[in-house]
Amino acid sequence: MDQNQINRLLALFNRGDMSAVLKLGKALLRQEPNVAVLHNILGAAEAATGQGTAAIAHFRKVVELTPGDAAAHSNLGIALQDLADAEGAVRCFEQAIQLNPTDAESRLRLGEALRTLGRSAAAMEAFAQVATMHPNHPAAHASMGIILKDLGRMREAINCFSRVVELTPDDPAGLLNLGGALGDYGRTQNAIDAYMRAIKLVPDNPAAYYNLGVVQKRAGMLEAAASSYRNALARAPENAEYHNILGLTLRDLGRRQDALTCFAAAIKANSESAEAYNNLGFVLSEMGKFDEAIVELQRALSLRPGYPSANTNLVNARNRLVPRWHVGMMNDAPRNEAFFRGIREAVGEGDLVLEIGTGSGLLAMKAADSGAGQVITCEMEPAIATVAQKIVAKNGFGQTVTVLNKKSTDLHIPDDMPDRADVVIAEVLSSEFVGEGVVASLRDARSRLLADGGKMVPAGGSIMVALLADMPGPSDQSFVGEVGGYDLSGFNMVTATKIDMMLKPDDVRYLSDPIAAFSFDFYDASAFTGRTEHFEITVKEDGDCIGVLQWNLVDLGAGVMYENDPRSIASHWSTPLYRLGAPRSLKAGQKVTIEASLAEDRVWFRLMD
């Protein structure tokens, strides 16, 4: 082919005249269909105009014509990556690297494709190889930092992002990443400084103000956070998420009426924001406006039927109950013995122990008896903290155990504890496993308050579920039918669909084998990632099903397990039943689907139709 024609084609491409490139290139291709450079230029033009499938066809032809050309494989990989074919992209980039081991760009893109596939370790290796080949490559350090942050390895992530900022001090992206990692690691002021530097570079970037507000809110700087969120909204007034977070911050400041205004603005910006309706209902409920709250929470659920937070808030709005589980928990002998064994295995002589949620002080005293040199235990409720302090002193542990009337997320080193704890004990699990602030508490404790290599009690666990058969005990608590010759079944429509049940073994018969709906490793920063799963479960015997029963399996470390399966144990924890509208007849061998939804501090289950 005439080189002048190729040069003309390249000139048109460089001018950005893709229409002319495609017209001329296709004409030339009709004359000589096996010219690799023509296919390459046409592939690039098709990609530039959003014609991804056509671009891939041209790049495949280039690979066919020049199989030993590393760039050809890389270009095909990029096109596949743009069309979300990460597996295909990985194969192309690996081939490009095999042909040209010094190709840093292909290694970088390989890492990105591997990360998309969830293969973090392999992606990390690819990025590290680029950093080794080119120590001053900011993208390699940034990509490593993102993976490390996702893995909860914040100190290493901070080092990577700091290197990016050192290499590209005028790039706001590096500062924003650094600020996020510093904030997650508890270095609040350093995070704020990073965000402020980014804002100076991009003063009109709403995300910079929003991220600054997140760190400030986490640190309890609520007025400053509210100001940052307002700055974000000034630059993105139609962003429903920004209105929502400002509303939650104002609610935390006690300005509930202003919070309601923000949630209304979020709904105006996005009428399908289930979060906004949920937040609106939650604050209305706090204000005692339960009728209005129920309306808003039902709107949230009409948009997202399995929304755990809205379902729970609706239950609470309909049934405002004062929890009476403390005494039952203290008298739960199997639970106590399991925790005692876990504590004995975890606590070493002279250890510094942090307990989250003092309650009566029982577990804190057990930690002291197990050899702890010092126990710091925190309790957010003033009345309970006062009583616990007296109990600790009466039992002779006043010198070893310190009771603080604080949330664990408000603890600071060295003001409240001398150093990071060797062991963190946190019996803040609810009947639904998540709840009682467990997610925020454990995430914060893991990142800020636990020493490297420290132990956690519990170490993890699972949320267990099974199909509950229609038995007199649970059914009588769940449904009403004919009473005194009168049909009262219509009342089932207004009663709660989640019932916290206290069951006896004789009350319980499962129509399926139990399964672990969600499992958690408390050492993993992403343990409580919100998600919705669908499980196909096989019915093992004929019977009428009244709903999905849930209980907890707690891993207390060193092989110590505690499970409150109501078939075999009487526990202080209730066993929540997510009931059906009416009992459903099931047959052995039938397969049914359970929808399981997990959010921060909320869980919800539905047996699908």
Secondary structure, 3 states (H helix, E strand, C coil): CCHHHHHHHHHHHHHCCHHHHHHHHHHHHHHCCCCHHHHHHHHHHHHHCCCHHHHHHHHHHHHHHCCCCHHHHHHHHHHHHHCCCHHHHHHHHHHHHHHCCCCHHHHHHHHHHHHHCCCHHHHHHHHHHHHHHCCCCHHHHHHHHHHHHHCCCHHHHHHHHHHHHHHCCCCHHHHHHHHHHHHHCCCHHHHHHHHHHHHHHCCCCHHHHHHHHHHHHHCCCHHHHHHHHHHHHHHCCCCHHHHHHHHHHHHHCCCHHHHHHHHHHHHHHCCCCHHHHHHHHHHHHHCCCHHHHHHHHHHHHHHCCCCHHHHHHHHHHHCCCCCCCHHHHHCCHHHHHHHHHHHHHHCCCCCEEEEECCCCCHHHHHHHHCCCCEEEEECCCHHHHHHHHHHHHHCCCCCCEEEECCCHHHCCCCCCCCCCEEEEEECCCECCECCCCHHHHHHHHHHHHEEEEEEEECCEEEEEEEEEECCHHHHHHHCCCEECCEECHHHHHCCCCEEEECCCHHHCCECECCEEEEEEECCCCCCCCCEEEEEEEEECCCEEEEEEEEEEEEECCCCCEEECCCCCCCCCCCEEEEEEEEEEEECCCCEEEEEEEEECCEEEEEECC
